Structure formats: structure tokens, C-alpha cells
């Protein structure tokens, strides 16, 4: 493995020093494999089969060894771990007092590999001044500072932020969420939000993970985000290019696929040749002739062609000649006076 940078702790060396305090090879092997300290993590069953003992015995030995290591850490028996702990606390304070293991590992290691993350998580588990939130359906594997809040307090704070987001009802910047949640430190609120699996962020706004504007899950959602962020109609080629230039996790989609989704999804309206807008902006589906009909129906009487053109152009991005050709060539319209049209009976 590559030698760590001079300004970063030697996590692998500290791991080896901790393991060296374990007397028995079997127990050392259990810890290495259960926590994935040198390779992928293994299950109780896999380790038991390898060592010729039951899964329950593996669990008992793991629990006992980790308890001994924690006790040694509390008593100052692992000096390099204590130094790492202090470094982690300083890093966490810079990050908002709590962070995902993956984000913390990115600060402490050069490669931030899965093994690096597993090692950082293991060392945090042993550190008496750090609190660990385990990965589950609600939280990402994370670390906090005990002196500021324990695991239960972290969970309660995150729950409060989620409720604040729900009350706002739409994606919002972290400053607004901080105020709604009754907090003052928006950096801390952002850090807490980042460890929740129920919250997501995109373009500096936070919201519930089920909201497409912060967590687009498919092509249609990504198209919606692009149009919404731009605030105006776009050609499907422009939408495709915007997706490629975006910060979306997956953006390797073809222009044809994007065009197909634009056609199928009711949220999007074709308002010109290859040009689409959001239905929620007040656009209606239909041909230019349909829009002319709607204009005349809404007015209830004949209108001058210039006025018809003006109103249609609010709903369609087409040439004026296209509107005039529809007025003159479609049977549902009739000229009732000079340059004045109405709906045919």
C-alpha cells in the first residue's frame, strides 16, 4: 500500500499496533476479517468455517477482544490511537462536528479505499472520545464527538432536521433549514443532514431523498431538474448537454433516450421544434392549432391576428408564419373581418 502523505496519520501502522496487543492469533484473525482491516469484511459464518468454530463463538471472541482494546484505549495503552483520536476530533470540527466514515476517511487517507474506510471506522470504534453511528436503513456509517453529543443525541438532532425539511415542503438551502430546525450553526446542520439516508442534496439545496429535485433517480427526473434549474424552455440537445455537464451521479445517457423520455412524460410539453418546457409553467399539450383554439375559446369572440399571434407565442416557441398558416389553412378557423379571426361554427 502507498505510503501516507506527511500531513496525514499512518492509519495502517496504528491498526497494526492495535492488533499487536491481541495475544492470540485466532482472535487477531477474527478482528482483521470481521472489520475488513486488510480485505473485504467477512461474516461470522465465514470466519467460523475457516477457524473451525461456531458463529456464536466467533461473535463472543470478537466482542471480548474489542472490549479489551477499548479498555486499553481508555487507559492510555494505545498512545498512537490517542493521537489519531485528537486528529480526528480536529477534522470533525472542521467538517461540522459529525461526518460519514467515507468523508472522514477521505480527509485522513490518500486512497480512501474500502479498506481505508474500514480501518478509520474500527479506530473510531475504539476511541473513547468518539461516538459511532452504525450503518442502517436510516443512517450512513458516521462518527461524532462524544463531548458534543452521543449517538442517541445525534439521531434525535437528525430527526428534528428531517421534520423541519418536511414542514418547509420543498428543497431549501441549509440556512433556511437551520432556522426552521431551531439551530444556529448551519455547518453543523449540514453535517447532520449528510449522515441521514432520508435526506439528499443537489445544487446547494437539501430535501427528502424521495424528492426528484434533490435526488433524481431516472432520466425523467434529471430532465425535470435541468429544466427547473434553468427556468426556461430548452431544446432536447441542450438538455442532453446540460445533463452531461451536471453533478448527477449517472449522466451517461444518449440524446435519443432523453428525447424519448421527454415525449412520454406528462411533466414536459413540446412547445416548438424539439423545444420543451415544464407543464407546471402553464403550458398545455397540443398543436399550434389547438393553442389558437384555446385562445379564441377563452376570449369568446373574434381577435385580430396580431393579438392571436401574441397570445400563442406565450405558449409556443414557433415562428409567426407557422401561426398565420394555421389560422388561414385550418378549417376550425374563419376570417370574419380584415385580419380578424374566430372559431368556425
C-alpha positions as CSV (number, residue, x, y, z in Angstrom):
1,X,0.0,0.0,0.0
2,X,1.2,3.5,-0.8
3,X,3.0,5.4,2.0
4,X,0.6,8.0,3.5
5,X,1.2,11.7,2.9
6,X,3.3,13.5,5.5
7,X,0.3,15.6,6.7
8,X,-1.9,12.5,7.2
9,X,-1.8,9.9,10.0
10,X,-0.4,6.5,9.2
11,X,-3.7,4.6,9.8
12,X,-2.3,1.2,8.7
13,X,0.6,1.5,11.3
14,X,-1.9,2.3,14.1
15,X,-4.1,-0.6,13.0
16,X,-1.1,-3.0,13.2
17,X,-0.1,-1.6,16.6
18,X,-3.6,-2.2,17.9
19,X,-3.6,-5.8,16.5
20,X,-0.2,-6.4,18.1
21,X,-1.7,-6.0,21.5
22,X,-4.0,-9.0,20.9
23,X,-2.3,-12.1,22.3
24,X,-3.8,-14.9,20.4
25,X,-3.5,-15.4,16.6
26,X,-7.1,-16.7,16.3
27,X,-8.6,-13.6,18.0
28,X,-6.4,-11.3,15.9
29,X,-7.6,-13.1,12.7
30,X,-11.2,-12.7,13.8
31,X,-10.9,-8.9,14.3
32,X,-9.0,-8.5,11.0
33,X,-11.6,-10.4,9.0
34,X,-14.8,-9.1,10.8
35,X,-13.8,-5.5,10.3
36,X,-12.3,-5.8,6.9
37,X,-9.0,-4.3,8.0
38,X,-6.9,-5.9,5.2
39,X,-9.5,-7.2,2.8
40,X,-13.3,-7.4,2.4
41,X,-15.4,-7.9,5.6
42,X,-16.4,-11.5,6.3
43,X,-19.4,-12.9,8.1
44,X,-19.5,-14.8,11.4
45,X,-20.3,-17.9,9.4
46,X,-17.4,-17.5,7.0
47,X,-14.9,-16.9,9.8
48,X,-16.3,-19.8,11.9
49,X,-15.9,-22.2,9.0
50,X,-12.3,-21.0,8.4
51,X,-11.3,-21.4,12.0
52,X,-13.4,-24.5,12.8
53,X,-15.6,-22.9,15.4
54,X,-19.3,-21.8,15.6
55,X,-20.6,-18.4,14.5
56,X,-21.6,-17.8,18.1
57,X,-18.1,-18.5,19.3
58,X,-16.7,-16.0,16.7
59,X,-19.2,-13.4,17.9
60,X,-18.2,-13.9,21.6
61,X,-14.5,-13.7,20.8
62,X,-15.0,-10.6,18.7
63,X,-16.9,-8.9,21.4
64,X,-14.4,-9.7,24.1
65,X,-11.4,-8.6,22.0
66,X,-13.0,-5.3,21.0
67,X,-13.9,-4.6,24.7
68,X,-10.2,-5.2,25.7
69,X,-9.0,-2.8,23.0
70,X,-11.5,-0.2,24.1
71,X,-10.4,-0.6,27.7
72,X,-6.7,-0.2,26.7
73,X,-7.6,2.9,24.7
74,X,-9.4,4.5,27.7
75,X,-6.4,3.7,30.0
76,X,-3.9,5.3,27.5
77,X,-2.4,2.0,26.5
78,X,-2.7,2.8,22.8
79,X,-0.8,6.1,22.5
80,X,-0.8,6.4,18.8
81,X,-4.5,5.8,18.7
82,X,-4.9,8.6,21.2
83,X,-3.0,10.9,18.8
84,X,-5.2,9.8,15.9
85,X,-8.3,10.4,18.0
86,X,-7.2,14.0,18.6
87,X,-6.5,14.5,14.9
88,X,-10.0,13.1,14.1
89,X,-11.7,15.4,16.5
90,X,-10.0,18.5,14.9
91,X,-11.0,17.2,11.5
92,X,-14.6,16.6,12.6
93,X,-14.8,20.2,14.0
94,X,-13.8,21.5,10.6
95,X,-16.5,19.3,9.0
96,X,-19.3,20.3,11.2
97,X,-18.7,18.0,14.3
98,X,-20.0,14.9,12.7
99,X,-19.3,13.1,9.4
100,X,-19.8,10.0,7.3
101,X,-16.9,7.5,7.6
102,X,-16.3,7.8,3.9
103,X,-15.9,11.6,4.1
104,X,-13.7,11.4,7.2
105,X,-11.6,8.7,5.6
106,X,-11.1,11.0,2.5
107,X,-9.6,13.5,4.8
108,X,-7.3,11.1,6.7
109,X,-6.1,8.7,4.0
110,X,-4.7,9.1,0.5
111,X,-6.7,6.5,-1.4
112,X,-9.9,6.4,0.7
113,X,-10.4,2.8,-0.3
114,X,-12.9,0.4,1.3
115,X,-10.1,-0.9,3.5
116,X,-9.1,2.6,4.5
117,X,-12.7,3.4,5.4
118,X,-13.0,0.1,7.4
119,X,-9.8,1.0,9.3
120,X,-11.0,4.5,10.2
121,X,-14.3,3.1,11.3
122,X,-12.6,0.5,13.5
123,X,-10.2,3.0,15.1
124,X,-13.2,5.4,15.8
125,X,-15.0,2.5,17.4
126,X,-12.1,2.0,19.8
127,X,-11.7,5.8,20.6
128,X,-13.4,6.8,23.9
129,X,-13.8,10.4,22.8
130,X,-15.6,9.5,19.6
131,X,-19.1,8.1,19.0
132,X,-20.0,5.9,16.1
133,X,-23.4,5.7,14.4
134,X,-23.7,2.3,12.7
135,X,-24.9,2.0,9.1
136,X,-28.6,1.0,8.9
137,X,-31.8,1.9,7.0
138,X,-31.8,5.4,8.4
139,X,-28.1,6.4,8.8
140,X,-24.8,6.2,7.0
141,X,-21.9,4.9,9.0
142,X,-20.8,8.0,10.8
143,X,-18.6,9.5,13.5
144,X,-19.3,12.2,16.0
145,X,-17.6,13.8,19.1
146,X,-18.7,12.4,22.4
147,X,-18.3,15.7,24.3
148,X,-20.8,17.3,22.0
149,X,-23.4,14.6,21.6
150,X,-23.7,10.8,22.0
151,X,-25.2,8.5,19.4
152,X,-28.8,8.9,20.6
153,X,-28.5,12.7,20.6
154,X,-27.2,12.7,17.1
155,X,-30.2,10.6,16.0
156,X,-32.6,13.0,17.7
157,X,-31.0,16.0,16.1
158,X,-31.2,14.4,12.6
159,X,-34.9,13.5,13.2
160,X,-35.5,17.2,14.1
161,X,-33.9,18.3,10.8
162,X,-36.0,15.9,8.8
163,X,-39.2,17.2,10.4
164,X,-38.1,20.8,9.6
165,X,-37.5,19.8,5.9
166,X,-40.9,18.2,5.8
167,X,-42.5,21.4,7.1
168,X,-40.8,23.5,4.5
169,X,-42.2,21.1,1.9
170,X,-39.7,21.8,-0.8
171,X,-35.9,21.7,-1.4
172,X,-34.2,24.5,0.5
173,X,-30.8,25.9,1.3
174,X,-29.2,24.8,4.5
175,X,-29.5,28.2,6.1
176,X,-33.3,28.1,5.8
177,X,-33.4,24.5,7.2
178,X,-31.2,25.5,10.1
179,X,-33.6,28.3,11.0
180,X,-36.6,26.0,10.7
181,X,-35.0,23.4,12.9
182,X,-34.3,25.9,15.6
183,X,-30.5,25.8,15.2
184,X,-27.9,28.4,14.7
185,X,-24.9,26.6,13.2
186,X,-25.8,25.8,9.6
187,X,-22.5,23.9,9.1
188,X,-23.4,21.5,11.9
189,X,-26.9,21.1,10.5
190,X,-25.5,20.3,7.1
191,X,-23.1,17.8,8.6
192,X,-26.0,16.1,10.4
193,X,-28.1,16.1,7.3
194,X,-25.3,14.4,5.3
195,X,-25.4,11.3,7.6
196,X,-29.1,10.7,7.1
197,X,-30.3,8.3,4.4
198,X,-33.6,10.2,4.4
199,X,-32.1,13.5,3.1
200,X,-30.3,14.4,-0.1
201,X,-28.7,17.5,-1.6
202,X,-28.3,18.8,-5.1
203,X,-27.3,22.3,-6.4
204,X,-26.9,23.6,-2.8
205,X,-30.4,22.6,-1.8
206,X,-31.5,19.9,0.7
207,X,-34.7,17.9,0.8
208,X,-36.2,14.5,1.3
209,X,-34.4,11.7,-0.6
210,X,-37.7,10.9,-2.4
211,X,-37.9,14.3,-3.9
212,X,-36.6,14.3,-7.6
213,X,-35.2,17.8,-7.3
214,X,-32.5,16.7,-4.9
215,X,-32.3,13.0,-5.7
216,X,-33.2,12.4,-9.4
217,X,-33.4,8.6,-9.8
218,X,-34.0,8.3,-13.5
219,X,-33.6,10.2,-16.8
220,X,-37.0,11.9,-16.5
221,X,-36.2,13.2,-13.1
222,X,-32.9,14.6,-14.3
223,X,-34.6,16.3,-17.3
224,X,-37.1,17.9,-14.8
225,X,-34.2,19.2,-12.6
226,X,-32.4,20.7,-15.6
227,X,-35.5,22.5,-16.9
228,X,-36.4,23.6,-13.4
229,X,-32.9,24.9,-12.7
230,X,-32.7,26.8,-16.0
231,X,-36.2,28.2,-15.5
232,X,-36.9,28.3,-19.3
233,X,-37.6,26.1,-22.3
234,X,-34.7,24.2,-23.8
235,X,-34.1,22.1,-26.9
236,X,-33.6,18.4,-26.2
237,X,-30.0,18.7,-27.4
238,X,-29.4,21.5,-24.8
239,X,-31.0,19.3,-22.1
240,X,-28.7,16.4,-23.1
241,X,-25.6,18.6,-22.9
242,X,-26.7,20.0,-19.5
243,X,-27.1,16.6,-18.1
244,X,-23.6,15.6,-19.3
245,X,-22.2,18.8,-17.6
246,X,-24.2,18.3,-14.4
247,X,-23.2,16.8,-11.0
248,X,-25.6,13.9,-11.3
249,X,-24.1,10.6,-10.2
250,X,-25.1,8.9,-13.5
251,X,-25.1,11.1,-16.6
252,X,-24.1,8.7,-19.4
253,X,-27.4,8.8,-21.3
254,X,-27.9,9.3,-25.0
255,X,-29.7,12.2,-26.6
256,X,-32.2,9.8,-28.1
257,X,-33.1,8.4,-24.7
258,X,-33.6,11.9,-23.4
259,X,-35.8,12.8,-26.3
260,X,-37.9,9.6,-25.8
261,X,-38.5,10.4,-22.1
262,X,-39.5,14.0,-23.0
263,X,-42.2,12.6,-25.3
264,X,-43.5,10.1,-22.8
265,X,-43.5,12.1,-19.5
266,X,-46.6,14.3,-18.8
267,X,-44.5,16.9,-17.0
268,X,-42.9,18.1,-20.2
269,X,-44.6,19.9,-23.1
270,X,-43.4,20.3,-26.6
271,X,-43.6,24.0,-27.4
272,X,-41.5,24.2,-30.6
273,X,-39.4,22.1,-32.9
274,X,-37.5,19.9,-30.4
275,X,-38.1,22.5,-27.7
276,X,-39.6,21.5,-24.3
277,X,-40.9,23.3,-21.3
278,X,-42.5,22.2,-18.0
279,X,-46.2,21.8,-17.8
280,X,-46.2,23.4,-14.4
281,X,-45.2,26.7,-16.0
282,X,-48.7,26.9,-17.6
283,X,-48.0,25.2,-20.9
284,X,-50.6,22.8,-22.4
285,X,-50.0,19.9,-24.7
286,X,-51.3,20.2,-28.2
287,X,-50.6,21.5,-31.7
288,X,-50.4,25.2,-32.7
289,X,-54.0,24.9,-34.0
290,X,-55.1,23.6,-30.5
291,X,-53.5,26.6,-28.8
292,X,-55.2,29.0,-31.3
293,X,-58.5,27.3,-30.5
294,X,-57.9,27.7,-26.8
295,X,-57.1,31.4,-27.2
296,X,-60.3,32.1,-29.2
297,X,-62.4,30.0,-26.8
298,X,-61.1,31.8,-23.8
299,X,-61.7,35.2,-25.5
300,X,-65.2,34.2,-26.6
301,X,-65.1,36.4,-29.7
302,X,-63.0,37.2,-32.8
303,X,-59.5,38.5,-32.4
304,X,-57.1,40.3,-34.7
305,X,-54.3,38.0,-36.0
306,X,-51.6,40.1,-34.3
307,X,-53.3,39.5,-30.9
308,X,-53.7,35.8,-31.6
309,X,-50.0,35.6,-32.6
310,X,-49.0,37.4,-29.4
311,X,-51.0,35.1,-27.2
312,X,-50.0,31.9,-28.9
313,X,-46.3,32.8,-28.6
314,X,-46.7,32.8,-24.8
315,X,-47.4,29.0,-25.1
316,X,-45.4,28.0,-28.2
317,X,-41.9,28.7,-29.3
318,X,-42.7,28.8,-33.1
319,X,-42.4,31.3,-36.0
320,X,-45.2,33.8,-36.5
321,X,-45.7,32.4,-40.0
322,X,-46.5,29.0,-38.6
323,X,-49.3,30.5,-36.5
324,X,-50.6,32.5,-39.5
325,X,-50.6,29.4,-41.8
326,X,-52.7,27.6,-39.2
327,X,-55.1,30.4,-39.0
328,X,-55.5,30.6,-42.8
329,X,-55.4,26.9,-43.6
330,X,-57.2,25.0,-40.8
331,X,-61.0,24.5,-41.1
332,X,-61.7,25.3,-37.5
333,X,-60.9,29.0,-38.0
334,X,-62.6,31.5,-40.2
335,X,-61.8,35.1,-41.1
336,X,-64.7,37.4,-40.0
337,X,-63.1,40.7,-40.9
338,X,-59.8,42.1,-42.2
339,X,-57.0,40.2,-40.5
340,X,-59.5,39.1,-37.8
341,X,-60.4,35.5,-37.0
342,X,-62.9,33.5,-35.0
343,X,-63.7,29.9,-34.4
344,X,-65.7,28.3,-37.2
345,X,-69.2,27.0,-36.2
